[in-house]
Amino acid sequence: MKQQVPIGKSDMNAIARRHVFRKLVEALIFEDVLEARSTVSYCAGLKMRESHIDVYVIKGRDKAGNRVMYSFEGWKSYSFGMIRMSGNPMFRNCFKGHGLECGEADSIALFLEETVAASHPELTVLPSFIAELEETVRKQAQWMEERELHPGGRKLLGLSFAELESISTEGHPYHPCYKSRIGFTPEHNRAYGPEYQPDVRLFWLAAPYVELSWHAGEEQDWGSFIGKELAEADRRQFCEVLASRGLSSEAYAILPVHPWQWDFLQEKRSDLLAEGRIVPLGYGSDAYRPQQSIRTLSCVSHAARGDVKLSLGIVNTSSMRHLTVHSTAAAPAVSAWLQQVADSDPYLQESGLILLHEYAGISVNAGEGAIGAIWRENVQSYLRPGEEAVPFFTLAATESDGTAYIGPWIAKYGMEAWFRQLLCRSVIPVVHLLVAHGIVLESHGQNMVLVHRGGMPERAALRDFHEGVEYYGPFLAAPELVPDFGRLHPAYAEGEPGDFFEMGSMQDLSEMLMDALWFMNVGTIIAFMASRYPIGERELWTVVAEELETYQASFPALQERFDSLGIFAPQYAIEPLVQRRMFGGTKIMPRPAPNPLSQVRPPDNPNQRENSSCSQ
């Protein structure tokens, strides 16, 4: 049964709903909230690693107690044992006294009521979760309708890094609420959504220094720092606004807010304005463009300037996008610490690893995270002649004609050679940072950048450290280098292990590596490649295991530390992201997922490593 894909504007909502349904169902099965049973298998004639498709059934009950079955086509993938849905729609079958009702499943709320609520009557599906799913459908459909107005689209290959940051809109690889953007109207979405590539002018405020927490690295004067990030004409104009109010620019710091956030503050935090704790200055003249995270923007008026991440009071991928006061204060120190570690390591130096520093951060304390900014280095400033940069999530992106973005590179260099080089030059350095130094980064696809030369991987750039770094004290190689976070902000002094950067066990580090690097990042790339080329997921994970073994052989002194992380452990507990949002916490403990690296670990045979990029 093949789906006839709608192409009219009125059908965009149906296509978007199917996309969200697919992510939702896959996640609920993976997190053990729902059980899907295979009923029929048939040969699909696919060029994927699976030679057959199963028909799966999820059982439930309607309000009247009648039996309901939701059926879909899919397969069980090698990667983490996930059941993947095909592109065909899911169907709802309701067995009533007068007969069978059958049709496409077209209500997310009804599906959750008849399956999740019916299976777990003791638990409550939060209405906010359903609202996020419905908003994701609406905003995905809005974007699809926009693309229909401009058929053909722009070819991704050859675009600049900044353009790829906004145009590549595949969505979160796992979370079904990847485009909810609760708080954005359709007009806001069009004005500030990265996929629309809008030019955004930031709104600027002033606040008394006594109301602020800030840190600008080695820069001791905020006025000097902000002068480098602000057009001189704007700075003079803002100082005149302060003077017109009888306020001294020496006693006030100038800082930006997202234009949507300015409207939000006027409505939700009018007390700060009334009390003079923030002073509106006006819009800046520079144009900025939002990146995938929406709240991080690149300056297109001056490409050499850093990116700026701003507090944004919307909910996206089930998280409020404010910036905590303590994280903005600590951001520069975290970057400096990581750079010290990298500079002390010859392997990381040879790998060319780039750490994109968060070199300044500021927050209005009374804003409680609603007024804050972090500046981050632009990857372009690190590129050598002939190098180009692409966001890691683009490696699993498709062109408007359905072909793979990485297709020309695979054709030029060969799949195995290209993939091995990707692992050796970009992925293994992240593993080394943990094995050798005891520091793990939240290295999912949005936080990693591939630097390549003509499509061949050259090195990696890592970013977003202010809340994406973890360590376990006893496993640190150089604990004396860790910043005194308690001096940077009192919240750190009051925290317990697990609250901020310091974790309570080795298992926490291992799970972060598995969740972010293997599950969300490399696993997504592997699943994409296996769906597009005549190679299986197991074969690609075998390559990963071989490169890890080669890395181990290169650092025999680190063998004990490597083994203690359990990278080849048979199973792992993957964070139940969807369940936590749906129920407000983890209510059903998921079964540990099979580790795809475990069963493909190669025997200790040096001859197997001859083709390794890391050994060349």
Secondary structure as UniProt FT lines:
FT   HELIX           9..11
FT   HELIX           12..30
FT   TURN            31..32
FT   STRAND          37..43
FT   STRAND          52..61
FT   TURN            63..64
FT   STRAND          67..76
FT   HELIX           79..81
FT   STRAND          83..85
FT   STRAND          91..96
FT   TURN            97..98
FT   STRAND          99..104
FT   HELIX           108..112
FT   HELIX           113..117
FT   HELIX           118..119
FT   TURN            121..122
FT   HELIX           127..149
FT   TURN            151..152
FT   TURN            157..158
FT   HELIX           161..167
FT   TURN            176..179
FT   HELIX           186..192
FT   HELIX           194..196
FT   STRAND          203..208
FT   HELIX           209..211
FT   STRAND          212..215
FT   TURN            217..218
FT   HELIX           222..228
FT   HELIX           232..244
FT   TURN            245..246
FT   TURN            249..251
FT   STRAND          252..257
FT   HELIX           259..268
FT   HELIX           270..274
FT   TURN            275..276
FT   STRAND          279..283
FT   STRAND          288..290
FT   TURN            292..293
FT   STRAND          296..299
FT   TURN            303..304
FT   STRAND          307..310
FT   STRAND          312..316
FT   TURN            317..318
FT   STRAND          319..321
FT   HELIX           325..343
FT   HELIX           346..351
FT   STRAND          354..355
FT   STRAND          358..364
FT   HELIX           365..367
FT   TURN            368..369
FT   STRAND          372..376
FT   HELIX           379..382
FT   TURN            385..386
FT   STRAND          388..391
FT   HELIX           392..396
FT   TURN            400..401
FT   TURN            405..406
FT   HELIX           407..413
FT   HELIX           415..422
FT   HELIX           423..427
FT   HELIX           428..437
FT   STRAND          439..441
FT   TURN            445..446
FT   STRAND          448..453
FT   TURN            454..455
FT   STRAND          456..462
FT   TURN            466..467
FT   STRAND          469..471
FT   HELIX           473..475
FT   HELIX           479..481
FT   HELIX           485..488
FT   HELIX           490..494
FT   TURN            497..499
FT   HELIX           506..512
FT   HELIX           513..522
FT   HELIX           523..532
FT   HELIX           537..554
FT   HELIX           556..558
FT   HELIX           559..564
FT   TURN            565..568
FT   STRAND          571..572
FT   HELIX           577..583
FT   STRAND          593..594
FT   TURN            596..600
FT   HELIX           606..609
FT   TURN            610..611
FT   HELIX           613..615
//
